Amino acid sequence: MWYVLGFLLLLAVAQSLFFSAQAGETIGYSDFKQHVRAGRVQEVTVGPEAVRGVLKPDGGRPARPFNAVRIEDPKLVEELEGHGVSHRGELASRWMGEALGWVIPVVFFVGLWTFFLRRMGGAEGGVMSFARSKAKVYADDDVKVRFEDVAGVDEAEEELKEIVEFLKTPKKYTSIGGRIPKGVLLVGPPGTGKTLLARAVAGEAKVPFFSLSGSEFVEMFVGVGASRVRDLFAQADAKAPCIVFIDELDALGKVRMQSPMGSHEEREQTLNQLLAEMDGFDARKGVIIMGATNRPEVLDPALLRPGRFDRQVLVDKPDIRGREDILRIHVKTVTVSERVDLKVIAARTAGFAGADLANLVNEAALLAARHDKTAVEMKDFDEAIDRIIAGLEKRRVMNDKERRIVAYHEAGHAIVASVLPGLDPVHKISIVARGFGALGYTMQLPLEDKYLLQKPDLMNQLSVLLGGRSAEEIACGEISTGAQNDLQRATDIARAMVTEFGMSEELGVVNYAGSKRAAFLDMPFGPERGEYAEETARKIDSEVKRILTEAHEVARAQLRDRRGVLDTLAERLLEKEVVEADELRAILGPQNQR
């Protein structure tokens, strides 16, 4: 549009210059003849279409030009000579009109065509640029992340420091015949900092950083993905040494298979091009391909073989010390009270990833600001943890009967969890509704991270899950729908004990699980049922029922023996709605604590 406006402006200037020669007063032809007869005309130029001239000075008025449209007059020259008017003729000159007639349109259309060609071939999303790589390129000075900004993944950080050495001093390794790894695959659950680690490697090595997602390769046009892969590697080759980071690699590198319904040929062509480029890439130039995924089980084996992604680095969820280090990084930008104990917060956030902890600090800061505080206090962190784990607090109005059922239900969970061995201590009990349909909750605080569970531990967990239903049976004489989620979780654990962990003497040490779980995502893949006979299926169902019945009996026995404690705790919940760990221990007494 700027080109078009500039051209129109130039055309207007040219027209004004061209017609400036015809400036002057426009008069009628009869008035012109009268001026000639009166002797007021000084000179005249007779053209084919107009008569231009200059009137003599008159009465203090200076000479002034005039224009008149010419009318066919054979006696005009005689009259001009008769009155002594200097006159001359003017030939018809049409070159300017002809130029404006055909040159200007040609120039206009050529300029317009050039403009659209540039837009179509431009690198900023033009029509012809869909085959170019969409990677975001960060210069070596643009990446400000360093390893000191990453915490909780010490093993992965140590592994990647060697990559930094490869990029900084490649001759140190190539001089003795070593080969720089072509690719590094970061695998781990969502939110553990895989992208942050890749940026930290680029920041430490001070090399350019190409960042894009696996889904940005594939488009609706055939061949676009392969073309983008070629363009990406061409750009990386021009800026070597550098790091090319492909996030969500599973969107591009899923295993190739032949199915009756056909497969996504475009995605497979893109994957084939990526494999070929990684094979033909010269590792001596110092280009490291880094990928990140939380679904390594679906990647094509050809992508994971040596020579392509040589190394696989696990970026797992942090342990208690790692969570404390991550919290220390995130609280640097937040005003925190001196009474805040990050060790306690790290203990309460078992299973949290780095992104979850960053969200926790932000939620606590927002809660403190909402209450007009000048610093974030421990209470704000506690409330933020409750919001993240249990959901947003909802002040629902329940009748007395339902509140009593919820109070006994949560009291049953808390008592069973407090008296059975090997379980995490109860931190808080609440009958305030939170999240989606949760009318109350019992929160346990793990003292340490656990990686293995034995059969008695799982049986005690089942008893805790069924403790709420058992309390309703004992105190109310009836059961409610509130134990639906507890029953579902307990059934899943019991079925896993039988089909996956081999903890059933009846079925032996055989794995009957059909649907495998993803390594880092809580989602199944593969067939829903294992390959076993119907008789085996009946035995599995029978064993699951037996295990749940046994755990249910343990929970009821524990609560019957402590009926007075159950009533006291339920009444306290009805009165206060929230009971903390210290008050719970006081109600239980020393004889009811493990």
Buried (B, 14 or more C-beta within 10 A) or exposed (E): EEEEEEBEEEBEEBEEEEEEEEEBEEBEBEEBBEBBEEEBBBBBBBBEEBBBBBBBEEEEEEEEBBBBEBEEBEEBBEBBEEBEBEBEEEEEEEEEEEEBEEEBEEEBEEEEEEBEEEBEEEEEEBEEBBBBBBBEBBEBEEBEBEBEEBBBBBEBBEBBBEBBBBBBEBEEBBEEEEEBBBBBBBBBBEBBBBBBBBBBBBBBBBBBBBBBBBEBBBBEEEEBBBBBBBBBBEBBBEBBBBBBBBBBBBBBBBEBEEEEEEEEEBBBBBBBBBBBBBEEBEBEEBBBBBBBBBBBBBBBEBBBEEEBBBBBBBBBBBBBBBBBBBBEBBBEEBEBBEEBEBEBBBBBBBEBBBBBBBBBBBBBBEBBEEEEBEBBBBBBBBBBBBBBBBBEBEEEEEEEEBBBBBBBBBBBBBBBBBBBEBBBBBBBBBBBBBBEEBBBBBBBBBEEBEEEBEEEBBBBBBBBBBBBBBBBBBBBEEBBEBBEEBBEEBBEBBBBBBBBBBBBEEBEEEEBBBEEBBBBEEEEEEEEEBEBEEEBEEBBEBBBEBBBEEBBEBBBEBBEEBEEBBBBBBBBBBEEBBBBBEBBBEBBEEEBEE
